[in-house]
């Protein structure tokens, strides 16, 4: 799994090797910009994601101090959406995203009135 993860990461981030992949990953650090994010935020996780440990989400949430609203949704094996990118149940993930967008835009309209 480790070999595949590094090989896939190199492919996805167009890196030549593991070191280059690690350097590119540093470019995707939320911390330096987290306090500048002020819009509504939806974070989606998966309880058996082989790349991103959902137990780290608390750190990410704590960084987002200035967001307008924050919603976190963890998908599980009981929903068949427990894998990276929630592979297995795309419908539930897309429904969640669409419903979140509708709720956020409806809330904005109510606030504007």
C-alpha positions as CSV (number, residue, x, y, z in Angstrom):
1,X,0.0,0.0,0.0
2,X,2.9,2.4,0.8
3,X,4.6,1.8,-2.6
4,X,1.3,2.3,-4.4
5,X,0.5,5.5,-2.4
6,X,3.8,7.1,-3.2
7,X,3.7,6.0,-6.9
8,X,0.1,7.3,-7.2
9,X,1.0,10.5,-5.4
10,X,3.9,11.1,-7.7
11,X,1.6,10.6,-10.7
12,X,-1.2,12.8,-9.3
13,X,1.1,15.7,-8.3
14,X,3.5,15.3,-11.3
15,X,6.5,14.6,-9.0
16,X,9.5,12.7,-10.1
17,X,10.1,10.9,-6.8
18,X,8.9,10.5,-3.2
19,X,10.9,13.6,-2.2
20,X,9.4,15.7,-4.9
21,X,5.9,14.4,-3.9
22,X,6.5,15.4,-0.3
23,X,7.7,18.9,-1.4
24,X,4.5,19.3,-3.5
25,X,2.3,18.2,-0.6
26,X,3.7,21.1,1.5
27,X,2.1,23.5,-1.1
28,X,-1.3,22.2,0.1
29,X,-1.1,23.3,3.7
30,X,-4.2,25.0,5.0
31,X,-2.6,26.6,8.0
32,X,-1.0,29.7,6.3
33,X,-4.4,30.7,4.8
34,X,-7.0,29.2,7.2
35,X,-7.7,32.5,9.0
36,X,-8.4,34.2,5.6
37,X,-11.2,31.8,4.7
38,X,-14.5,33.6,5.5
39,X,-17.1,31.7,3.4
40,X,-19.2,28.7,4.2
41,X,-17.2,25.5,4.3
42,X,-18.1,21.9,3.8
43,X,-15.6,19.2,4.7
44,X,-16.2,15.6,3.7
45,X,-14.4,12.7,5.2
46,X,-14.4,8.9,5.1
47,X,-13.8,6.7,8.1
48,X,-11.6,4.2,6.2
49,X,-9.7,6.7,3.8
50,X,-6.3,5.2,3.1
51,X,-4.8,8.7,2.4
52,X,-6.4,11.1,4.9
53,X,-7.0,10.1,8.5
54,X,-10.4,11.4,9.4
55,X,-9.2,11.7,13.1
56,X,-7.1,14.7,12.0
57,X,-10.2,16.7,11.1
58,X,-10.3,18.4,14.5
59,X,-7.0,20.2,13.7
60,X,-8.3,21.5,10.4
61,X,-11.6,22.6,11.9
62,X,-9.8,24.5,14.7
63,X,-7.8,26.4,12.1
64,X,-10.9,27.7,10.4
65,X,-11.8,30.3,13.0
66,X,-13.2,32.9,10.6
67,X,-15.5,30.9,8.4
68,X,-19.1,31.9,8.0
69,X,-20.3,28.4,8.7
70,X,-18.6,25.0,8.8
71,X,-20.2,21.6,8.1
72,X,-18.3,18.3,8.5
73,X,-19.8,15.1,7.1
74,X,-18.1,11.7,7.8
75,X,-19.1,8.9,5.5
76,X,-18.8,5.3,6.8
77,X,-18.7,1.7,5.7
78,X,-22.4,1.4,6.7
79,X,-23.1,3.8,3.8
80,X,-20.5,2.2,1.4
81,X,-18.8,5.5,1.2
82,X,-15.9,4.9,3.6
83,X,-13.0,5.0,1.0
84,X,-10.9,7.8,-0.3
85,X,-13.0,10.2,-2.4
86,X,-16.0,8.2,-0.9
87,X,-15.7,5.6,-3.7
88,X,-18.5,3.2,-3.4
89,X,-21.5,5.5,-3.0
90,X,-21.1,8.6,-5.1
91,X,-24.8,9.3,-5.0
92,X,-24.9,9.9,-1.2
93,X,-21.8,12.2,-1.5
94,X,-23.2,14.2,-4.4
95,X,-26.6,14.4,-2.6
96,X,-24.9,15.7,0.5
97,X,-22.9,18.3,-1.5
98,X,-26.0,19.5,-3.4
99,X,-28.1,19.6,-0.2
100,X,-25.4,21.6,1.5
101,X,-25.3,24.1,-1.3
102,X,-29.1,24.5,-1.3
103,X,-29.0,25.0,2.5
104,X,-26.2,27.6,2.4
105,X,-27.8,29.5,-0.5
106,X,-31.2,29.4,1.2
107,X,-29.7,30.7,4.5
108,X,-28.0,33.5,2.6
109,X,-31.3,34.5,1.0
110,X,-33.0,34.6,4.4
111,X,-30.2,36.7,5.8
112,X,-30.5,39.2,3.0
113,X,-34.2,39.7,3.5
